[in-house]
């Protein structure tokens, strides 16, 4: 009644293999994109942009990147914060060294630099995996933060050690700096999120994604059937780091405007994005969005309910947030390892058969 596949017929292989083969799904996503691009920019304000929408969009890109590496390829990484820092500092160097370069190009180049760095630190994955790989990426996290703190060239020899995003325009519209309008920042990030989701969705459904999943499920068997583990793992690290670098560049240049690497891209950031992937669902692009939305909306909802409505102290509400996130991670790992994405899939299965019993 609400969600039916009956009547959807594919007459060619391209129709059957398109990203959303069910007509209802295509219409639904077109409506979401239309609202995001044509409605939200006209009603957005600074609070909604800075508290909810910009963090959600930026963290969604980072979650997609980590999900490609951990969820699809099975390579555990705890260095997401460090790779975001690479994207942020690379974007800063491009912005200051080439002031006439388009901001779109700056962000993309920052992603490319991060991809090379990610592939470099991904080389140990050819010999180690599991817990040992997690420790290796954790070492990369601490090394990158130390590097950006200790080498003054990265922050242009600033006395404070902080990097500040200069004002830049795209088609005459300011997208970075203190004078940026909320709708401009939102649309700039939304464009990157849209293309990141489309690229990730098509990569994971193609031959590259099948190689990643073969390595994830059993790397020895994958190598026997002809999957090159060197190419598969390094491409996963490269694509993942590319998306994470873009998110770091947007986090610095568009969202915060000024960062200090230890505070903005510490180990806490790595765990935050990992929690998004676990709660949202490993091996799912939609799960990356769901996890990012949950982790961004949770503190806002707790503040409204706990502080504004119930009058609880702010520190109690902050600790309560940690308890909820920890409990949910344990619950999802035990009860539903595929997270919110799997719950959404089950809900769609119920809708297909409603009102008949399953």
C-alpha positions in Angstrom: 0.0 0.0 0.0 2.7 2.5 1.0 5.8 0.9 -0.7 5.3 -1.5 -3.6 7.6 -2.8 -6.2 4.7 -4.3 -8.3 4.5 -2.7 -11.7 8.2 -1.8 -11.9 9.7 -3.6 -14.9 13.2 -3.3 -16.3 13.5 -3.9 -20.1 17.3 -3.6 -20.2 20.4 -4.3 -18.1 21.2 -0.6 -17.6 17.7 0.0 -16.2 18.0 -3.0 -13.9 21.5 -1.9 -12.6 20.7 1.8 -12.1 21.4 3.3 -8.6 17.7 3.2 -7.6 15.9 0.6 -9.7 12.6 1.0 -7.9 10.6 4.0 -9.1 9.3 4.9 -5.7 12.9 5.2 -4.4 13.9 7.4 -7.3 11.0 9.8 -6.7 11.6 9.9 -3.0 15.3 10.8 -3.4 14.5 13.4 -6.1 12.0 15.0 -3.7 14.7 15.0 -0.9 17.2 16.6 -3.3 14.7 19.2 -4.5 13.8 20.2 -0.9 17.5 20.3 0.0 18.5 22.5 -2.9 15.4 24.6 -3.6 13.6 25.0 -0.2 16.1 24.8 2.7 18.4 27.7 1.4 15.4 30.1 1.6 14.4 29.2 5.2 17.8 28.5 6.8 19.2 30.7 9.5 22.6 30.9 11.3 21.5 28.6 14.2 20.2 25.8 11.9 23.3 26.1 9.7 25.9 26.1 12.5 24.2 23.8 15.0 22.7 21.1 12.7 23.0 21.3 8.9 26.7 22.1 8.3 28.0 19.6 10.9 25.6 17.0 9.5 26.7 17.5 5.9 30.5 17.6 6.7 30.3 14.6 9.1 28.3 12.7 6.5 31.2 13.0 4.0 33.7 11.8 6.6 31.4 8.9 7.6 31.0 7.9 3.9 34.8 7.8 3.7 35.4 5.8 6.8 32.5 3.4 5.8 34.2 2.7 2.5 37.4 1.7 4.3 35.9 -0.1 7.4 32.4 -1.1 6.3 33.1 -2.2 2.7 36.8 -3.2 2.7 37.0 -4.3 6.4 40.1 -2.2 7.2 39.7 -0.8 10.7 40.9 2.8 11.0 41.3 5.1 14.0 43.1 7.8 12.1 40.1 9.7 10.7 40.8 12.9 12.7 44.4 13.0 11.5 43.3 12.6 7.8 40.7 15.4 8.3 43.6 17.5 9.6 45.6 16.7 6.4 42.6 18.0 4.3 42.2 21.1 6.4 45.9 22.1 6.3 46.2 21.2 2.6 43.2 23.4 1.9 44.8 26.2 4.0 48.1 26.0 2.1 46.3 26.1 -1.3 44.1 29.0 -0.2 47.1 31.1 0.9 49.5 30.1 -1.8 47.1 30.4 -4.7 44.5 33.1 -3.7 43.0 33.2 -7.2 42.3 29.5 -7.3 38.6 28.5 -7.1 37.4 27.3 -3.7 36.0 24.2 -5.3 39.5 23.4 -6.7 41.1 24.0 -3.3 38.8 21.5 -1.5 39.2 18.9 -4.3 43.0 19.3 -4.2 43.0 19.0 -0.4 41.1 15.7 -0.9 43.7 14.5 -3.4 46.6 15.3 -1.1 44.8 13.4 1.7 44.3 10.5 -0.6 48.0 10.2 -1.2 48.7 10.4 2.5 46.0 7.8 3.3 47.5 5.4 0.8 50.9 5.9 2.3 49.6 5.0 5.8 47.6 2.2 4.2 50.7 0.3 3.1 50.9 -1.6 6.5 47.4 -3.1 5.7 49.1 -5.3 3.2 50.9 -7.1 6.0 48.7 -6.6 9.1 45.0 -6.4 9.8 42.4 -6.2 12.6 43.7 -4.9 15.9 47.2 -4.3 14.6 46.0 -2.2 11.7 43.8 -0.2 14.1 46.9 0.5 16.2 48.9 1.5 13.1 46.2 4.0 12.0 46.1 5.3 15.6 49.8 5.9 15.4 49.1 7.8 12.1 46.6 9.9 14.0 49.0 11.0 16.7 51.9 11.5 14.2 49.8 13.8 11.9 48.6 15.9 14.8 52.2 16.1 16.1 53.5 17.1 12.7 51.0 19.9 12.2 51.8 21.2 15.7 55.5 21.1 15.4 56.3 22.2 11.8 55.5 26.0 11.5 55.4 25.9 7.7 52.0 24.2 7.8 50.4 27.1 9.7 52.5 29.8 7.9 54.6 30.5 10.9 51.7 32.0 12.8 52.6 32.9 16.4 49.4 31.3 17.7 49.8 28.1 15.8 46.3 28.5 14.5 45.1 28.6 10.9 42.5 31.0 9.7 40.5 30.7 6.5 40.8 33.7 4.3 37.7 35.1 2.6 37.0 33.4 -0.7 34.2 33.7 -3.3 32.5 31.3 -5.7 30.7 32.9 -8.6 30.8 36.2 -6.7 29.3 34.6 -3.5 31.4 34.6 -0.3 31.7 31.0 1.0 34.5 31.3 3.5 35.3 33.9 6.1 33.2 35.8 8.8 30.9 37.4 6.2 29.6 34.2 4.8 25.8 33.8 4.6 24.3 30.7 6.1 22.7 29.6 2.9 25.9 30.0 0.9 27.9 27.8 3.3 25.1 25.2 3.3 24.8 25.0 -0.5 28.6 24.8 -0.9 28.8 21.8 1.5 25.6 20.3 0.0 27.1 20.1 -3.5 30.1 18.1 -2.1 27.8 15.8 -0.1 25.7 15.1 -3.1 28.6 14.2 -5.4 30.3 12.2 -2.6 27.2 10.1 -2.1 26.7 9.5 -5.8 30.3 8.5 -6.3 30.4 6.3 -3.2 27.1 4.6 -4.2 28.3 3.8 -7.7 31.7 2.7 -6.6 30.4 0.3 -4.0 27.9 -1.2 -6.4 30.5 -1.8 -9.2 33.5 -4.1 -9.6 35.6 -2.0 -7.3 33.1 -2.3 -4.5 32.8 -6.1 -5.0 36.6 -6.4 -4.7 36.5 -4.4 -1.5 33.8 -6.7 0.0 35.6 -9.8 -1.1 38.7 -8.6 0.8 36.5 -7.8 3.8 34.8 -11.2 3.9 37.9 -13.3 3.3 41.1 -11.8 1.9 42.8 -15.2 1.2 39.8 -16.5 -0.8 39.5 -13.1 -2.6 43.2 -13.4 -3.6 42.6 -16.9 -4.9 39.8 -15.9 -7.2 41.9 -13.1 -8.7 41.4 -10.0 -6.5 44.6 -8.1 -6.1 44.8 -7.3 -2.4 47.4 -4.5 -3.0 45.2 -2.7 -5.4 42.0 -3.3 -3.5 43.2 -2.1 -0.1 45.2 0.9 -1.4 42.2 2.1 -3.5 40.0 1.7 -0.5 42.5 3.8 1.6 42.8 6.3 -1.2 39.0 6.8 -1.9 38.3 6.9 1.8 41.0 9.4 2.6 39.8 11.5 -0.4 36.4 11.9 1.1 37.8 12.4 4.6 40.2 15.1 3.3 37.3 17.0 1.7 35.3 16.8 5.0 38.4 18.2 6.8 38.8 21.0 4.3 35.1 22.0 4.7 35.2 21.6 8.4 38.0 24.1 8.6 37.3 26.6 5.8 33.5 26.7 5.7 32.3 25.6 9.2 34.8 26.7 11.8 36.9 29.3 9.9 39.8 28.9 12.3 41.2 25.7 13.9 44.0 24.4 16.1 44.9 20.9 15.1 45.0 19.3 18.6 41.5 20.6 19.5 39.7 20.2 16.2 41.2 17.0 14.9 42.2 15.0 18.0 41.6 11.4 18.7 38.1 12.4 19.9 37.2 13.3 16.3 38.3 9.8 15.1 36.1 8.0 17.6 33.1 10.3 16.9 33.1 9.4 13.2 33.7 5.8 14.0 30.6 5.9 16.3 28.6 7.4 13.4 29.6 4.5 11.1 28.8 1.9 13.8 25.4 3.3 14.8 24.4 4.2 11.2 25.5 0.8 9.8 28.7 -0.7 8.4 28.7 -1.2 4.6 25.9 1.3 3.8 26.0 4.8 2.3 22.6 5.5 3.8 24.0 4.4 7.2 26.7 7.0 6.9 24.0 9.7 6.6 21.8 8.1 9.4 24.8 7.9 11.8 25.9 11.4 11.1 22.3 12.8 11.6 22.0 10.8 14.9 25.3 12.0 16.4 24.6 15.6 15.4 21.0 15.7 16.5 21.5 13.9 19.8 23.3 16.7 21.7 20.8 19.3 20.4 17.8 17.2 21.4 19.3 16.5 24.8 20.0 20.2 25.4 16.4 21.1 24.5 14.9 18.4 26.6 17.3 18.2 29.5 18.4 21.8 29.9 15.6 23.9 28.5 12.6 21.7 29.5 13.7 19.7 32.5 16.2 22.2 33.9 19.0 19.8 34.4 22.6 21.1 34.7 24.5 21.2 31.5 27.3 18.9 32.7 24.7 16.2 33.6 23.2 16.4 30.2 26.7 16.1 28.6 27.5 13.0 30.6 24.1 11.5 29.8 24.9 11.9 26.1 28.0 9.7 26.5 25.9 7.1 28.4 23.4 7.0 25.5 26.0 6.7 22.8 27.9 4.0 24.6 24.7 2.0 25.3 23.6 2.3 21.7 27.0 1.1 20.4 26.9 -1.9 22.6 23.3 -2.6 21.6 23.9 -2.3 17.9 27.0 -4.4 18.0 25.1 -7.2 19.8 21.6 -7.0 18.4 21.9 -5.3 15.0 25.5 -5.0 13.7 24.3 -3.3 10.6 22.9 -0.4 12.5 20.1 2.1 11.6 20.5 1.2 7.9 19.3 -2.3 8.6 16.4 -1.1 10.7 15.4 1.1 7.7 15.6 -1.9 5.4 13.5 -4.0 7.7 10.9 -1.1 7.9 10.7 -1.1 4.1 10.2 -4.8 4.0 7.3 -4.4 6.4 5.8 -1.7 4.3 6.0 -3.9 1.2 3.7 -6.4 2.8 1.5 -4.1 5.0 -1.3 -4.8 6.1 -0.5 -8.5 5.8 1.5 -10.3 8.5 5.1 -11.0 7.9 
